[in-house]
Every structure is written in C-alpha cells, then in structure tokens.
Amino acid sequence: MKLITALLSPFGRKVRVVLAEKKIDFELIEAKPGENDELIQTYNPLGKVPVLVLDDGRVIYDSSVIAEHLDYLSPVCKLYPADQRPMISAKRTEALADGICDAAVAIVMETRRPAALQSTDFMQRQHGKITRGLAALESQLEEKRWFAGDAYSIADVSVICMLDYLDLRLPDIAWAQHYPVLQQYHQRVSERAALIETKPV
Ligand SMILES: N[C@@H](CCC(=O)N[C@@H](CS)C(=O)NCC(=O)O)C(=O)O
C-alpha cells in the first residue's frame, strides 16, 4: 500500500503512527498541498492529505477512515475498542483532537496570506476552538491513564499528534504550561516507539 502525505501533516502522522503500531509495511509518497495539488487531487477530490492507496487500487481518505480500515486489517495493537461505549468515546476524542488540528492548520494558512488580507476575527475564532478543546481534553482525562476505556487507542494517537503539532506550528499557545494533566500524559505516552519514530522535527 502507498501513503500519500506531507511529512508535517498531523493527520498524516496519525496514520503513520497507526501503521507503525501495527507493523504494516507501506510506501511513503511525500506530497504537499499547494506544491503537489495535481497528484493529491488525482486521488482525493478535496485535495487533502493523507490518502491511502491500497494494493488493489482502492483509495481511502480521510485519516479517520484510513485508521479504522488499518485497524480492521491487522489484529496487532487494536486501536478502536470493540465495545460500543469506549468505541464512541475513542472516536469522539479523535474528532476533538482532529478538530483542534483543523483550527491550527487554518491559523497557519491564514498567517501565510498577505498581512493586509489576514482576519483577526477569523484567527480568534480558531484560537477559541483550540483553547476550549484543550480545556475539554484536560478535564476529560483527569486521573485516567488513557482517553478511552482502559487501553491505548486511536484517541491517544490523535491527541499526541495534535499536541506535537501545536508545539511545532503554534508554540506560543504553550499548552504544556496551562494543562498539567495533559503535560504529564504527553510525557508518559510519547515514549512509545511509534510516536518517537514519527515525531515531526
Ligand atoms: N479531515 C482530514 C483533514 C486533512 C487535512 O486537512 N490535511 C491538510 C494537511 S495537514 C491538507 O491537506 N490541506 C489542504 C487543503 O485543505 O487544501 C483528515 O483527517 O485527513
């Protein structure tokens, strides 16, 4: 299978972490939106990465659909809980972490526009999504070891990828200073090999 993604995409990293956890071999095709749009749009009409191209030619997007498909393919390190309650909890946390990434990506794109065209109001709305999202995650975790159920899941993969993306792109948010529960959780979970080997630099 082939994974088409930008190396710094938090959504692409989520998929790379899942592939690493499951020890699935794949070919990485690096493609950046804005630079390789023609290639990306050939596979995904939305022009977004990541995209997974299976050996039989089937194309899968977005990152959540890819991650769930990979979890179905391999029993190694199951990432979507089998029971309904923890499964919905895992998917909701994945949606929240991905939504924070959407807001962060939107801010990064806005700051690349000419200064005169940038909207302070738009950026404040995106910042609100990020800070409310982080506060919700901080209170959800409390004393728990994992975000969903009693095991590492796609929720944890998504949250770690999101936190690392904020550090990379929006370090002024300084989330680790404001959310001590998330900070300790991040430190502990980030020791997993799949997270270390995919960490963006
Ligand atoms: N919901 C999508 C989001 C993917 C996404 O927004 N990717 C960004 C890169 S980080 C992208 O390709 N943006 C290009 C665009 O929006 O045109 C997913 O989970 O895969």
The ligand as an SDF file (V2000), in Angstrom:
LIG
                    3D

 20 19  0  0  0  0  0  0  0  0999 V2000
  -10.1290   15.5420    7.9120 N   0  0  0  0  0  0  0  0  0  0  0  0
   -8.9280   15.3640    7.1360 C   0  0  0  0  0  0  0  0  0  0  0  0
   -8.0810   16.6300    7.2410 C   0  0  0  0  0  0  0  0  0  0  0  0
   -6.8730   16.5600    6.3120 C   0  0  0  0  0  0  0  0  0  0  0  0
   -6.2300   17.9270    6.1160 C   0  0  0  0  0  0  0  0  0  0  0  0
   -6.8140   18.9840    6.4100 O   0  0  0  0  0  0  0  0  0  0  0  0
   -4.9920   17.8930    5.6150 N   0  0  0  0  0  0  0  0  0  0  0  0
   -4.3130   19.1160    5.3080 C   0  0  0  0  0  0  0  0  0  0  0  0
   -2.8130   18.9600    5.5480 C   0  0  0  0  0  0  0  0  0  0  0  0
   -2.4450   18.9380    7.2680 S   0  0  0  0  0  0  0  0  0  0  0  0
   -4.4860   19.3950    3.8210 C   0  0  0  0  0  0  0  0  0  0  0  0
   -4.2800   18.5120    3.0210 O   0  0  0  0  0  0  0  0  0  0  0  0
   -4.8720   20.6250    3.4630 N   0  0  0  0  0  0  0  0  0  0  0  0
   -5.0010   21.0250    2.1160 C   0  0  0  0  0  0  0  0  0  0  0  0
   -6.2940   21.7320    1.8210 C   0  0  0  0  0  0  0  0  0  0  0  0
   -7.1410   21.8640    2.7380 O   0  0  0  0  0  0  0  0  0  0  0  0
   -6.4540   22.1500    0.6740 O   0  0  0  0  0  0  0  0  0  0  0  0
   -8.1680   14.1350    7.6370 C   0  0  0  0  0  0  0  0  0  0  0  0
   -8.3950   13.7360    8.7960 O   0  0  0  0  0  0  0  0  0  0  0  0
   -7.4160   13.5140    6.8860 O   0  0  0  0  0  0  0  0  0  0  0  0
  1  2  1  0
  2  3  1  0
  2 18  1  0
  3  4  1  0
  4  5  1  0
  5  6  2  0
  5  7  1  0
  7  8  1  0
  8  9  1  0
  8 11  1  0
  9 10  1  0
 11 12  2  0
 11 13  1  0
 13 14  1  0
 14 15  1  0
 15 16  2  0
 15 17  1  0
 18 19  2  0
 18 20  1  0
M  END
$$$$
